[in-house]
Amino acid sequence: MSREIFYQCVWLLEEIGKVTGMGYELTNIIIFVFLNPALIILFFILWIYERRKYRRFK
């Protein structure tokens, strides 16, 4: 089952690479090296912002 999920994800990355013209490797790098950490940092900043906002109303 995990092998099927892996190959479906690889297929999806290959298709994204074909559509954008970047290829599998560059698509993989952009998603997992740049996009994923950027989203984690963004959500962390939003979480800190909401936490500070909540503390002000207490």
Contacts in CASP RR format, 6 or more apart in sequence:
PFRMAT RR
TARGET T0000
AUTHOR 0000-0000-0000
METHOD contacts of the structure
MODEL  1
MSREIFYQCVWLLEEIGKVTGMGYELTNIIIFVFLNPALIILFFILWIYE
RRKYRRFK
10 24 0 8 1.000
13 24 0 8 1.000
13 27 0 8 1.000
13 28 0 8 1.000
13 31 0 8 1.000
14 23 0 8 1.000
14 24 0 8 1.000
16 22 0 8 1.000
16 27 0 8 1.000
17 23 0 8 1.000
17 24 0 8 1.000
17 26 0 8 1.000
17 27 0 8 1.000
20 27 0 8 1.000
22 30 0 8 1.000
END
